[in-house]
Amino acid sequence: MSIKMDNITGSRRISNYWWATVIMTGGFGFFLAGMSSYLKVNLLPFTSSAQLLFIPQGIIMTFYGTIAVLLSIFLWLTILWNVGGGYNKFDKSKGIVTIFRSGFPGKNRNVSLTYRINEIQAIKVSIQDGLTPRREIYLKTKDSREIPLTRVGEPLPLAELEEQAAELAQFLGVILEGIS
């Protein structure tokens, strides 16, 4: 096998779908409650928000609802564009490593990094435990650049991280750093 391909999950994770849905639902609820207090008409069938005073409660609920809906639109667009998604391709027959990621729309929407395998010095593992644990695999080049290969936001279990790093280092024929 001369080609190894790792797909990277971007923003299309279950947790992002969950939060985008919850924030949008709550935002619409707050917005409609605020508008109900302004219009003096119940826009939400399960509450009597028309009885709220528009100043200060109604205006604050309208504001919070608007902010939540805008935030959820941002989350849904991030999911739609699959920001952070991509792949790592290691092709021994051509001697090339390609790292591809999708970003936000614009001039630099897609990032594609290409390196020759002989430019790679090592595969580095970085493990930081604590309140915000980080467990990442880096591609370390001979000119001391460290390019992250793992997905962001969800730390891998230690055994899986070590196994992936060891397999990759063996596949590329380089050393493995960071594991004692």
VMD Tcl script that builds the backbone (N, CA, C; Angstrom):
set m [mol new atoms 540]
animate dup $m
set s [atomselect $m all]
$s set {name element resname resid chain x y z} {
  {N N MET 1 A 0.852 -1.181 0.000}
  {CA C MET 1 A 0.000 0.000 0.000}
  {C C MET 1 A 0.893 1.237 0.000}
  {N N SER 2 A 0.780 2.059 -1.030}
  {CA C SER 2 A 1.658 3.217 -1.125}
  {C C SER 2 A 0.935 4.541 -0.865}
  {N N ILE 3 A -0.390 4.495 -0.641}
  {CA C ILE 3 A -1.138 5.716 -0.341}
  {C C ILE 3 A -1.918 5.513 0.947}
  {N N LYS 4 A -1.794 6.477 1.850}
  {CA C LYS 4 A -2.559 6.473 3.100}
  {C C LYS 4 A -3.357 7.766 3.130}
  {N N MET 5 A -4.652 7.649 3.369}
  {CA C MET 5 A -5.530 8.820 3.350}
  {C C MET 5 A -6.322 8.865 4.648}
  {N N ASP 6 A -6.265 9.993 5.352}
  {CA C ASP 6 A -7.026 10.204 6.583}
  {C C ASP 6 A -8.003 11.340 6.352}
  {N N ASN 7 A -9.306 11.053 6.510}
  {CA C ASN 7 A -10.313 12.103 6.399}
  {C C ASN 7 A -10.420 12.831 7.727}
  {N N ILE 8 A -10.562 14.146 7.667}
  {CA C ILE 8 A -10.669 14.977 8.866}
  {C C ILE 8 A -12.081 15.549 8.930}
  {N N THR 9 A -12.761 15.258 10.022}
  {CA C THR 9 A -14.101 15.782 10.237}
  {C C THR 9 A -13.990 17.255 10.584}
  {N N GLY 10 A -14.705 18.071 9.889}
  {CA C GLY 10 A -14.681 19.511 10.157}
  {C C GLY 10 A -15.779 19.873 11.131}
  {N N SER 11 A -16.576 20.831 10.770}
  {CA C SER 11 A -17.623 21.313 11.667}
  {C C SER 11 A -18.907 20.496 11.586}
  {N N ARG 12 A -18.936 19.477 10.754}
  {CA C ARG 12 A -20.139 18.635 10.645}
  {C C ARG 12 A -20.116 17.525 11.690}
  {N N ARG 13 A -20.132 17.958 12.941}
  {CA C ARG 13 A -20.161 17.023 14.068}
  {C C ARG 13 A -21.525 17.095 14.715}
  {N N ILE 14 A -21.933 16.035 15.376}
  {CA C ILE 14 A -23.253 15.972 16.011}
  {C C ILE 14 A -23.425 17.097 17.018}
  {N N SER 15 A -22.372 17.408 17.777}
  {CA C SER 15 A -22.479 18.472 18.783}
  {C C SER 15 A -22.782 19.822 18.137}
  {N N ASN 16 A -22.223 20.097 16.961}
  {CA C ASN 16 A -22.502 21.360 16.289}
  {C C ASN 16 A -23.943 21.429 15.791}
  {N N TYR 17 A -24.452 20.308 15.262}
  {CA C TYR 17 A -25.870 20.269 14.861}
  {C C TYR 17 A -26.760 20.526 16.076}
  {N N TRP 18 A -26.421 19.890 17.198}
  {CA C TRP 18 A -27.201 20.039 18.433}
  {C C TRP 18 A -27.224 21.504 18.867}
  {N N TRP 19 A -26.047 22.133 18.996}
  {CA C TRP 19 A -25.995 23.504 19.487}
  {C C TRP 19 A -26.631 24.494 18.518}
  {N N ALA 20 A -26.477 24.303 17.229}
  {CA C ALA 20 A -27.105 25.203 16.260}
  {C C ALA 20 A -28.628 25.128 16.374}
  {N N THR 21 A -29.147 23.913 16.566}
  {CA C THR 21 A -30.597 23.735 16.699}
  {C C THR 21 A -31.115 24.332 18.006}
  {N N VAL 22 A -30.439 24.054 19.116}
  {CA C VAL 22 A -30.876 24.563 20.419}
  {C C VAL 22 A -30.820 26.087 20.450}
  {N N ILE 23 A -29.750 26.661 19.954}
  {CA C ILE 23 A -29.612 28.124 19.979}
  {C C ILE 23 A -30.642 28.787 19.070}
  {N N MET 24 A -30.902 28.179 17.905}
  {CA C MET 24 A -31.904 28.766 17.007}
  {C C MET 24 A -33.305 28.681 17.630}
  {N N THR 25 A -33.644 27.546 18.221}
  {CA C THR 25 A -34.962 27.380 18.847}
  {C C THR 25 A -35.141 28.371 19.990}
  {N N GLY 26 A -34.140 28.444 20.872}
  {CA C GLY 26 A -34.210 29.389 21.987}
  {C C GLY 26 A -34.246 30.829 21.513}
  {N N GLY 27 A -33.451 31.134 20.492}
  {CA C GLY 27 A -33.424 32.494 19.959}
  {C C GLY 27 A -34.762 32.918 19.396}
  {N N PHE 28 A -35.397 32.012 18.625}
  {CA C PHE 28 A -36.728 32.342 18.097}
  {C C PHE 28 A -37.734 32.508 19.226}
  {N N GLY 29 A -37.616 31.682 20.261}
  {CA C GLY 29 A -38.514 31.809 21.416}
  {C C GLY 29 A -38.376 33.160 22.091}
  {N N PHE 30 A -37.144 33.577 22.349}
  {CA C PHE 30 A -36.916 34.878 22.977}
  {C C PHE 30 A -37.385 36.009 22.077}
  {N N PHE 31 A -37.071 35.909 20.782}
  {CA C PHE 31 A -37.464 36.963 19.846}
  {C C PHE 31 A -38.990 37.096 19.783}
  {N N LEU 32 A -39.676 35.963 19.674}
  {CA C LEU 32 A -41.144 36.003 19.604}
  {C C LEU 32 A -41.765 36.486 20.913}
  {N N ALA 33 A -41.158 36.133 22.047}
  {CA C ALA 33 A -41.663 36.632 23.331}
  {C C ALA 33 A -41.519 38.149 23.401}
  {N N GLY 34 A -40.370 38.663 22.956}
  {CA C GLY 34 A -40.169 40.115 22.955}
  {C C GLY 34 A -41.124 40.819 22.015}
  {N N MET 35 A -41.337 40.250 20.828}
  {CA C MET 35 A -42.265 40.858 19.875}
  {C C MET 35 A -43.709 40.767 20.371}
  {N N SER 36 A -44.026 39.688 21.084}
  {CA C SER 36 A -45.374 39.563 21.667}
  {C C SER 36 A -45.631 40.687 22.655}
  {N N SER 37 A -44.620 41.026 23.458}
  {CA C SER 37 A -44.815 42.104 24.434}
  {C C SER 37 A -44.960 43.455 23.732}
  {N N TYR 38 A -44.310 43.629 22.581}
  {CA C TYR 38 A -44.416 44.882 21.837}
  {C C TYR 38 A -45.771 44.986 21.138}
  {N N LEU 39 A -46.208 43.890 20.486}
  {CA C LEU 39 A -47.441 43.901 19.712}
  {C C LEU 39 A -48.686 43.650 20.562}
  {N N LYS 40 A -48.477 43.195 21.815}
  {CA C LYS 40 A -49.572 42.826 22.726}
  {C C LYS 40 A -50.440 41.716 22.144}
  {N N VAL 41 A -49.783 40.796 21.405}
  {CA C VAL 41 A -50.435 39.627 20.816}
  {C C VAL 41 A -49.558 38.424 21.156}
  {N N ASN 42 A -50.167 37.332 21.600}
  {CA C ASN 42 A -49.389 36.139 21.921}
  {C C ASN 42 A -48.936 35.432 20.645}
  {N N LEU 43 A -47.646 35.550 20.334}
  {CA C LEU 43 A -47.078 34.866 19.176}
  {C C LEU 43 A -46.604 33.464 19.538}
  {N N LEU 44 A -46.460 33.209 20.830}
  {CA C LEU 44 A -46.096 31.875 21.326}
  {C C LEU 44 A -47.331 31.277 21.985}
  {N N PRO 45 A -47.811 30.134 21.498}
  {CA C PRO 45 A -49.074 29.593 21.985}
  {C C PRO 45 A -49.025 29.068 23.423}
  {N N PHE 46 A -47.874 28.760 23.949}
  {CA C PHE 46 A -47.796 28.119 25.266}
  {C C PHE 46 A -47.428 29.086 26.385}
  {N N THR 47 A -47.356 30.385 26.099}
  {CA C THR 47 A -47.076 31.380 27.137}
  {C C THR 47 A -47.987 32.581 26.946}
  {N N SER 48 A -47.969 33.429 27.953}
  {CA C SER 48 A -48.719 34.686 27.820}
  {C C SER 48 A -47.718 35.843 27.869}
  {N N SER 49 A -46.858 35.884 26.882}
  {CA C SER 49 A -45.802 36.900 26.851}
  {C C SER 49 A -46.317 38.272 26.421}
  {N N ALA 50 A -47.556 38.363 25.974}
  {CA C ALA 50 A -48.121 39.666 25.609}
  {C C ALA 50 A -48.299 40.532 26.847}
  {N N GLN 51 A -48.323 39.917 28.029}
  {CA C GLN 51 A -48.502 40.670 29.271}
  {C C GLN 51 A -47.199 41.275 29.791}
  {N N LEU 52 A -46.060 40.921 29.199}
  {CA C LEU 52 A -44.779 41.502 29.613}
  {C C LEU 52 A -44.718 42.965 29.207}
  {N N LEU 53 A -44.034 43.756 30.005}
  {CA C LEU 53 A -43.776 45.147 29.617}
  {C C LEU 53 A -42.701 45.136 28.537}
  {N N PHE 54 A -42.920 45.935 27.483}
  {CA C PHE 54 A -41.919 45.937 26.419}
  {C C PHE 54 A -40.610 46.538 26.909}
  {N N ILE 55 A -40.699 47.599 27.712}
  {CA C ILE 55 A -39.497 48.201 28.292}
  {C C ILE 55 A -39.537 47.837 29.761}
  {N N PRO 56 A -38.586 47.143 30.330}
  {CA C PRO 56 A -37.325 46.676 29.819}
  {C C PRO 56 A -37.333 45.207 29.363}
  {N N GLN 57 A -38.295 44.372 29.828}
  {CA C GLN 57 A -38.229 42.930 29.566}
  {C C GLN 57 A -38.337 42.588 28.081}
  {N N GLY 58 A -39.302 43.134 27.406}
  {CA C GLY 58 A -39.549 42.789 26.009}
  {C C GLY 58 A -38.397 43.171 25.091}
  {N N ILE 59 A -37.842 44.347 25.313}
  {CA C ILE 59 A -36.750 44.789 24.445}
  {C C ILE 59 A -35.492 43.935 24.665}
  {N N ILE 60 A -35.259 43.545 25.910}
  {CA C ILE 60 A -34.102 42.699 26.209}
  {C C ILE 60 A -34.293 41.309 25.600}
  {N N MET 61 A -35.499 40.765 25.708}
  {CA C MET 61 A -35.764 39.442 25.119}
  {C C MET 61 A -35.626 39.499 23.594}
  {N N THR 62 A -36.097 40.579 22.978}
  {CA C THR 62 A -35.948 40.738 21.530}
  {C C THR 62 A -34.473 40.809 21.147}
  {N N PHE 63 A -33.687 41.558 21.924}
  {CA C PHE 63 A -32.259 41.687 21.672}
  {C C PHE 63 A -31.559 40.334 21.804}
  {N N TYR 64 A -31.794 39.636 22.917}
  {CA C TYR 64 A -31.165 38.319 23.123}
  {C C TYR 64 A -31.594 37.327 22.039}
  {N N GLY 65 A -32.858 37.373 21.666}
  {CA C GLY 65 A -33.348 36.481 20.612}
  {C C GLY 65 A -32.683 36.751 19.279}
  {N N THR 66 A -32.514 38.024 18.941}
  {CA C THR 66 A -31.851 38.401 17.684}
  {C C THR 66 A -30.405 37.924 17.677}
  {N N ILE 67 A -29.694 38.135 18.781}
  {CA C ILE 67 A -28.299 37.698 18.873}
  {C C ILE 67 A -28.206 36.179 18.749}
  {N N ALA 68 A -29.097 35.445 19.406}
  {CA C ALA 68 A -29.075 33.977 19.351}
  {C C ALA 68 A -29.370 33.476 17.934}
  {N N VAL 69 A -30.330 34.079 17.250}
  {CA C VAL 69 A -30.645 33.663 15.878}
  {C C VAL 69 A -29.453 33.943 14.961}
  {N N LEU 70 A -28.810 35.097 15.114}
  {CA C LEU 70 A -27.627 35.409 14.297}
  {C C LEU 70 A -26.488 34.426 14.583}
  {N N LEU 71 A -26.283 34.085 15.844}
  {CA C LEU 71 A -25.257 33.107 16.203}
  {C C LEU 71 A -25.572 31.738 15.600}
  {N N SER 72 A -26.834 31.342 15.645}
  {CA C SER 72 A -27.197 30.038 15.076}
  {C C SER 72 A -27.052 30.034 13.556}
  {N N ILE 73 A -27.317 31.148 12.899}
  {CA C ILE 73 A -27.104 31.232 11.446}
  {C C ILE 73 A -25.620 31.047 11.141}
  {N N PHE 74 A -24.759 31.682 11.940}
  {CA C PHE 74 A -23.317 31.501 11.779}
  {C C PHE 74 A -22.940 30.024 11.948}
  {N N LEU 75 A -23.476 29.369 12.980}
  {CA C LEU 75 A -23.183 27.949 13.200}
  {C C LEU 75 A -23.674 27.088 12.031}
  {N N TRP 76 A -24.881 27.351 11.537}
  {CA C TRP 76 A -25.408 26.571 10.414}
  {C C TRP 76 A -24.572 26.786 9.150}
  {N N LEU 77 A -24.112 28.003 8.908}
  {CA C LEU 77 A -23.260 28.255 7.741}
  {C C LEU 77 A -21.912 27.544 7.890}
  {N N THR 78 A -21.377 27.541 9.108}
  {CA C THR 78 A -20.127 26.827 9.372}
  {C C THR 78 A -20.298 25.344 9.099}
  {N N ILE 79 A -21.446 24.788 9.490}
  {CA C ILE 79 A -21.741 23.373 9.229}
  {C C ILE 79 A -21.907 23.152 7.721}
  {N N LEU 80 A -22.646 24.026 7.056}
  {CA C LEU 80 A -22.878 23.896 5.616}
  {C C LEU 80 A -21.558 23.913 4.838}
  {N N TRP 81 A -20.652 24.836 5.202}
  {CA C TRP 81 A -19.369 24.955 4.514}
  {C C TRP 81 A -18.347 23.922 4.984}
  {N N ASN 82 A -18.660 23.184 6.051}
  {CA C ASN 82 A -17.776 22.167 6.636}
  {C C ASN 82 A -16.389 22.745 6.916}
  {N N VAL 83 A -16.372 23.852 7.624}
  {CA C VAL 83 A -15.117 24.527 7.960}
  {C C VAL 83 A -14.231 23.592 8.785}
  {N N GLY 84 A -12.993 23.465 8.382}
  {CA C GLY 84 A -12.044 22.605 9.084}
  {C C GLY 84 A -11.981 21.194 8.543}
  {N N GLY 85 A -12.913 20.823 7.685}
  {CA C GLY 85 A -12.926 19.483 7.107}
  {C C GLY 85 A -11.897 19.347 6.005}
  {N N GLY 86 A -11.457 18.134 5.772}
  {CA C GLY 86 A -10.493 17.915 4.713}
  {C C GLY 86 A -9.878 16.538 4.807}
  {N N TYR 87 A -8.619 16.446 4.395}
  {CA C TYR 87 A -7.941 15.153 4.427}
  {C C TYR 87 A -6.435 15.340 4.517}
  {N N ASN 88 A -5.771 14.281 4.967}
  {CA C ASN 88 A -4.315 14.175 4.944}
  {C C ASN 88 A -4.005 13.015 4.015}
  {N N LYS 89 A -3.230 13.271 2.964}
  {CA C LYS 89 A -2.904 12.227 1.994}
  {C C LYS 89 A -1.389 12.029 1.963}
  {N N PHE 90 A -0.987 10.795 2.186}
  {CA C PHE 90 A 0.428 10.444 2.199}
  {C C PHE 90 A 0.660 9.477 1.046}
  {N N ASP 91 A 1.353 9.933 0.007}
  {CA C ASP 91 A 1.573 9.141 -1.202}
  {C C ASP 91 A 3.054 8.803 -1.320}
  {N N LYS 92 A 3.406 7.558 -0.944}
  {CA C LYS 92 A 4.815 7.147 -0.990}
  {C C LYS 92 A 5.313 6.971 -2.428}
  {N N SER 93 A 4.428 6.570 -3.340}
  {CA C SER 93 A 4.874 6.350 -4.718}
  {C C SER 93 A 5.318 7.656 -5.383}
  {N N LYS 94 A 4.639 8.762 -5.074}
  {CA C LYS 94 A 5.025 10.067 -5.619}
  {C C LYS 94 A 5.957 10.829 -4.668}
  {N N GLY 95 A 6.044 10.345 -3.416}
  {CA C GLY 95 A 6.891 11.018 -2.429}
  {C C GLY 95 A 6.324 12.328 -1.949}
  {N N ILE 96 A 4.987 12.413 -1.876}
  {CA C ILE 96 A 4.327 13.682 -1.544}
  {C C ILE 96 A 3.329 13.490 -0.400}
  {N N VAL 97 A 3.280 14.489 0.481}
  {CA C VAL 97 A 2.274 14.572 1.539}
  {C C VAL 97 A 1.407 15.783 1.227}
  {N N THR 98 A 0.085 15.594 1.186}
  {CA C THR 98 A -0.844 16.694 0.935}
  {C C THR 98 A -1.772 16.837 2.124}
  {N N ILE 99 A -1.867 18.044 2.646}
  {CA C ILE 99 A -2.771 18.354 3.751}
  {C C ILE 99 A -3.770 19.371 3.219}
  {N N PHE 100 A -5.052 19.002 3.219}
  {CA C PHE 100 A -6.091 19.855 2.638}
  {C C PHE 100 A -7.155 20.144 3.692}
  {N N ARG 101 A -7.549 21.414 3.815}
  {CA C ARG 101 A -8.622 21.814 4.730}
  {C C ARG 101 A -9.520 22.840 4.041}
  {N N SER 102 A -10.819 22.783 4.367}
  {CA C SER 102 A -11.784 23.778 3.888}
  {C C SER 102 A -11.919 24.873 4.934}
  {N N GLY 103 A -12.137 26.096 4.471}
  {CA C GLY 103 A -12.315 27.222 5.380}
  {C C GLY 103 A -13.583 27.982 5.036}
  {N N PHE 104 A -13.632 29.227 5.464}
  {CA C PHE 104 A -14.770 30.081 5.151}
  {C C PHE 104 A -14.657 30.563 3.708}
  {N N PRO 105 A -15.779 30.853 3.039}
  {CA C PRO 105 A -15.727 31.318 1.655}
  {C C PRO 105 A -14.891 32.591 1.517}
  {N N GLY 106 A -14.273 32.704 0.387}
  {CA C GLY 106 A -13.429 33.856 0.112}
  {C C GLY 106 A -12.231 33.440 -0.722}
  {N N LYS 107 A -11.274 34.330 -0.800}
  {CA C LYS 107 A -10.104 34.092 -1.631}
  {C C LYS 107 A -9.317 32.854 -1.178}
  {N N ASN 108 A -9.227 32.638 0.122}
  {CA C ASN 108 A -8.463 31.513 0.662}
  {C C ASN 108 A -9.380 30.449 1.263}
  {N N ARG 109 A -10.444 30.111 0.562}
  {CA C ARG 109 A -11.425 29.135 1.070}
  {C C ARG 109 A -10.786 27.797 1.371}
  {N N ASN 110 A -9.960 27.303 0.469}
  {CA C ASN 110 A -9.323 26.002 0.651}
  {C C ASN 110 A -7.835 26.183 0.888}
  {N N VAL 111 A -7.328 25.451 1.860}
  {CA C VAL 111 A -5.902 25.471 2.156}
  {C C VAL 111 A -5.343 24.106 1.793}
  {N N SER 112 A -4.359 24.100 0.913}
  {CA C SER 112 A -3.719 22.850 0.498}
  {C C SER 112 A -2.214 23.003 0.662}
  {N N LEU 113 A -1.650 22.197 1.561}
  {CA C LEU 113 A -0.210 22.211 1.800}
  {C C LEU 113 A 0.378 20.940 1.217}
  {N N THR 114 A 1.462 21.067 0.474}
  {CA C THR 114 A 2.118 19.907 -0.130}
  {C C THR 114 A 3.588 19.909 0.268}
  {N N TYR 115 A 4.042 18.755 0.736}
  {CA C TYR 115 A 5.436 18.583 1.138}
  {C C TYR 115 A 5.971 17.305 0.513}
  {N N ARG 116 A 7.262 17.294 0.268}
  {CA C ARG 116 A 7.922 16.060 -0.168}
  {C C ARG 116 A 8.207 15.235 1.081}
  {N N ILE 117 A 8.094 13.936 0.965}
  {CA C ILE 117 A 8.309 13.070 2.119}
  {C C ILE 117 A 9.721 13.229 2.669}
  {N N ASN 118 A 10.692 13.500 1.811}
  {CA C ASN 118 A 12.060 13.659 2.311}
  {C C ASN 118 A 12.265 14.975 3.076}
  {N N GLU 119 A 11.270 15.883 3.072}
  {CA C GLU 119 A 11.319 17.112 3.868}
  {C C GLU 119 A 10.823 16.891 5.289}
  {N N ILE 120 A 10.242 15.715 5.559}
  {CA C ILE 120 A 9.649 15.443 6.856}
  {C C ILE 120 A 10.711 14.876 7.789}
  {N N GLN 121 A 10.807 15.502 8.961}
  {CA C GLN 121 A 11.789 15.071 9.946}
  {C C GLN 121 A 11.195 14.038 10.894}
  {N N ALA 122 A 9.943 14.268 11.352}
  {CA C ALA 122 A 9.360 13.384 12.361}
  {C C ALA 122 A 7.852 13.569 12.420}
  {N N ILE 123 A 7.230 12.655 13.129}
  {CA C ILE 123 A 5.835 12.801 13.532}
  {C C ILE 123 A 5.885 13.105 15.024}
  {N N LYS 124 A 5.289 14.226 15.427}
  {CA C LYS 124 A 5.352 14.661 16.816}
  {C C LYS 124 A 3.989 14.511 17.470}
  {N N VAL 125 A 3.991 13.993 18.686}
  {CA C VAL 125 A 2.762 13.861 19.469}
  {C C VAL 125 A 2.813 14.865 20.606}
  {N N SER 126 A 1.762 15.647 20.758}
  {CA C SER 126 A 1.683 16.639 21.831}
  {C C SER 126 A 0.495 16.271 22.715}
  {N N ILE 127 A 0.782 16.051 23.997}
  {CA C ILE 127 A -0.268 15.680 24.955}
  {C C ILE 127 A -0.233 16.672 26.101}
  {N N GLN 128 A -1.374 17.325 26.337}
  {CA C GLN 128 A -1.500 18.265 27.441}
  {C C GLN 128 A -2.807 17.951 28.150}
  {N N ASP 129 A -2.714 17.454 29.367}
  {CA C ASP 129 A -3.911 17.145 30.146}
  {C C ASP 129 A -4.261 18.337 31.017}
  {N N GLY 130 A -5.438 18.278 31.618}
  {CA C GLY 130 A -5.886 19.354 32.490}
  {C C GLY 130 A -7.314 19.729 32.164}
  {N N LEU 131 A -7.662 20.964 32.454}
  {CA C LEU 131 A -9.031 21.442 32.236}
  {C C LEU 131 A -9.396 21.443 30.754}
  {N N THR 132 A -8.470 21.835 29.917}
  {CA C THR 132 A -8.675 21.806 28.465}
  {C C THR 132 A -7.606 20.907 27.836}
  {N N PRO 133 A -7.868 19.606 27.805}
  {CA C PRO 133 A -6.844 18.686 27.296}
  {C C PRO 133 A -6.632 18.844 25.795}
  {N N ARG 134 A -5.375 18.675 25.386}
  {CA C ARG 134 A -5.014 18.687 23.966}
  {C C ARG 134 A -4.221 17.430 23.678}
  {N N ARG 135 A -4.624 16.732 22.663}
  {CA C ARG 135 A -3.901 15.543 22.215}
  {C C ARG 135 A -3.837 15.621 20.702}
  {N N GLU 136 A -2.661 15.977 20.204}
  {CA C GLU 136 A -2.541 16.263 18.779}
  {C C GLU 136 A -1.331 15.570 18.168}
  {N N ILE 137 A -1.445 15.302 16.876}
  {CA C ILE 137 A -0.340 14.760 16.092}
  {C C ILE 137 A 0.087 15.840 15.110}
  {N N TYR 138 A 1.409 16.079 15.051}
  {CA C TYR 138 A 1.952 17.088 14.145}
  {C C TYR 138 A 2.901 16.440 13.149}
  {N N LEU 139 A 2.948 17.021 11.967}
  {CA C LEU 139 A 3.939 16.664 10.963}
  {C C LEU 139 A 5.066 17.680 11.124}
  {N N LYS 140 A 6.241 17.223 11.529}
  {CA C LYS 140 A 7.363 18.123 11.776}
  {C C LYS 140 A 8.313 18.067 10.584}
  {N N THR 141 A 8.536 19.231 9.970}
  {CA C THR 141 A 9.409 19.289 8.797}
  {C C THR 141 A 10.843 19.601 9.223}
  {N N LYS 142 A 11.776 19.421 8.286}
  {CA C LYS 142 A 13.194 19.651 8.583}
  {C C LYS 142 A 13.501 21.120 8.853}
  {N N ASP 143 A 12.625 22.024 8.385}
  {CA C ASP 143 A 12.828 23.445 8.682}
  {C C ASP 143 A 12.034 23.877 9.925}
  {N N SER 144 A 11.720 22.917 10.801}
  {CA C SER 144 A 11.113 23.116 12.133}
  {C C SER 144 A 9.664 23.593 12.115}
  {N N ARG 145 A 8.956 23.452 11.024}
  {CA C ARG 145 A 7.526 23.750 11.022}
  {C C ARG 145 A 6.770 22.557 11.581}
  {N N GLU 146 A 5.694 22.831 12.298}
  {CA C GLU 146 A 4.847 21.775 12.847}
  {C C GLU 146 A 3.430 21.980 12.331}
  {N N ILE 147 A 2.973 21.054 11.512}
  {CA C ILE 147 A 1.667 21.160 10.885}
  {C C ILE 147 A 0.734 20.175 11.573}
  {N N PRO 148 A -0.393 20.655 12.154}
  {CA C PRO 148 A -1.306 19.742 12.852}
  {C C PRO 148 A -2.011 18.807 11.872}
  {N N LEU 149 A -2.113 17.541 12.253}
  {CA C LEU 149 A -2.760 16.540 11.407}
  {C C LEU 149 A -4.096 16.062 11.965}
  {N N THR 150 A -4.350 16.289 13.239}
  {CA C THR 150 A -5.572 15.790 13.869}
  {C C THR 150 A -6.655 16.858 13.870}
  {N N ARG 151 A -7.882 16.425 14.059}
  {CA C ARG 151 A -9.007 17.360 14.088}
  {C C ARG 151 A -8.973 18.181 15.374}
  {N N VAL 152 A -9.639 19.298 15.349}
  {CA C VAL 152 A -9.654 20.228 16.473}
  {C C VAL 152 A -10.929 20.015 17.282}
  {N N GLY 153 A -10.830 20.165 18.592}
  {CA C GLY 153 A -12.026 20.190 19.422}
  {C C GLY 153 A -12.362 18.911 20.146}
  {N N GLU 154 A -11.997 17.776 19.626}
  {CA C GLU 154 A -12.314 16.510 20.272}
  {C C GLU 154 A -11.028 15.715 20.461}
  {N N PRO 155 A -10.445 15.752 21.676}
  {CA C PRO 155 A -9.200 15.018 21.878}
  {C C PRO 155 A -9.400 13.514 21.698}
  {N N LEU 156 A -8.466 12.886 21.021}
  {CA C LEU 156 A -8.505 11.439 20.816}
  {C C LEU 156 A -8.103 10.717 22.097}
  {N N PRO 157 A -8.604 9.515 22.318}
  {CA C PRO 157 A -8.107 8.716 23.439}
  {C C PRO 157 A -6.605 8.451 23.248}
  {N N LEU 158 A -5.869 8.385 24.352}
  {CA C LEU 158 A -4.414 8.244 24.279}
  {C C LEU 158 A -3.974 7.041 23.459}
  {N N ALA 159 A -4.613 5.898 23.661}
  {CA C ALA 159 A -4.213 4.688 22.927}
  {C C ALA 159 A -4.392 4.880 21.420}
  {N N GLU 160 A -5.502 5.485 21.030}
  {CA C GLU 160 A -5.773 5.715 19.608}
  {C C GLU 160 A -4.791 6.731 19.020}
  {N N LEU 161 A -4.492 7.779 19.782}
  {CA C LEU 161 A -3.532 8.791 19.342}
  {C C LEU 161 A -2.151 8.177 19.127}
  {N N GLU 162 A -1.695 7.391 20.089}
  {CA C GLU 162 A -0.380 6.758 19.979}
  {C C GLU 162 A -0.335 5.777 18.810}
  {N N GLU 163 A -1.417 5.024 18.629}
  {CA C GLU 163 A -1.468 4.048 17.531}
  {C C GLU 163 A -1.413 4.751 16.168}
  {N N GLN 164 A -2.214 5.819 16.015}
  {CA C GLN 164 A -2.218 6.559 14.747}
  {C C GLN 164 A -0.849 7.167 14.456}
  {N N ALA 165 A -0.236 7.764 15.473}
  {CA C ALA 165 A 1.070 8.400 15.285}
  {C C ALA 165 A 2.133 7.363 14.932}
  {N N ALA 166 A 2.121 6.232 15.613}
  {CA C ALA 166 A 3.112 5.185 15.342}
  {C C ALA 166 A 2.931 4.617 13.932}
  {N N GLU 167 A 1.684 4.364 13.534}
  {CA C GLU 167 A 1.407 3.852 12.183}
  {C C GLU 167 A 1.901 4.838 11.119}
  {N N LEU 168 A 1.630 6.124 11.337}
  {CA C LEU 168 A 2.020 7.145 10.368}
  {C C LEU 168 A 3.539 7.275 10.285}
  {N N ALA 169 A 4.211 7.283 11.442}
  {CA C ALA 169 A 5.672 7.379 11.451}
  {C C ALA 169 A 6.294 6.174 10.751}
  {N N GLN 170 A 5.735 5.000 10.994}
  {CA C GLN 170 A 6.245 3.787 10.339}
  {C C GLN 170 A 5.984 3.844 8.834}
  {N N PHE 171 A 4.801 4.298 8.428}
  {CA C PHE 171 A 4.450 4.390 7.017}
  {C C PHE 171 A 5.394 5.339 6.270}
  {N N LEU 172 A 5.708 6.492 6.918}
  {CA C LEU 172 A 6.556 7.485 6.262}
  {C C LEU 172 A 8.048 7.196 6.455}
  {N N GLY 173 A 8.362 6.313 7.381}
  {CA C GLY 173 A 9.767 5.988 7.640}
  {C C GLY 173 A 10.515 7.089 8.369}
  {N N VAL 174 A 9.813 7.758 9.296}
  {CA C VAL 174 A 10.440 8.819 10.100}
  {C C VAL 174 A 10.318 8.461 11.577}
  {N N ILE 175 A 10.983 9.245 12.427}
  {CA C ILE 175 A 10.937 8.968 13.851}
  {C C ILE 175 A 9.651 9.534 14.467}
  {N N LEU 176 A 9.328 9.051 15.651}
  {CA C LEU 176 A 8.165 9.494 16.412}
  {C C LEU 176 A 8.663 10.239 17.623}
  {N N GLU 177 A 8.252 11.489 17.786}
  {CA C GLU 177 A 8.667 12.320 18.916}
  {C C GLU 177 A 7.504 12.542 19.874}
  {N N GLY 178 A 7.838 12.738 21.152}
  {CA C GLY 178 A 6.837 13.150 22.130}
  {C C GLY 178 A 6.247 12.019 22.946}
  {N N ILE 179 A 6.515 10.773 22.619}
  {CA C ILE 179 A 6.011 9.646 23.402}
  {C C ILE 179 A 7.178 9.034 24.144}
  {N N SER 180 A 7.072 9.015 25.489}
  {CA C SER 180 A 8.169 8.459 26.286}
  {C C SER 180 A 7.839 7.052 26.738}
}
mol reanalyze $m
mol bondsrecalc $m
mol representation Tube
mol addrep $m
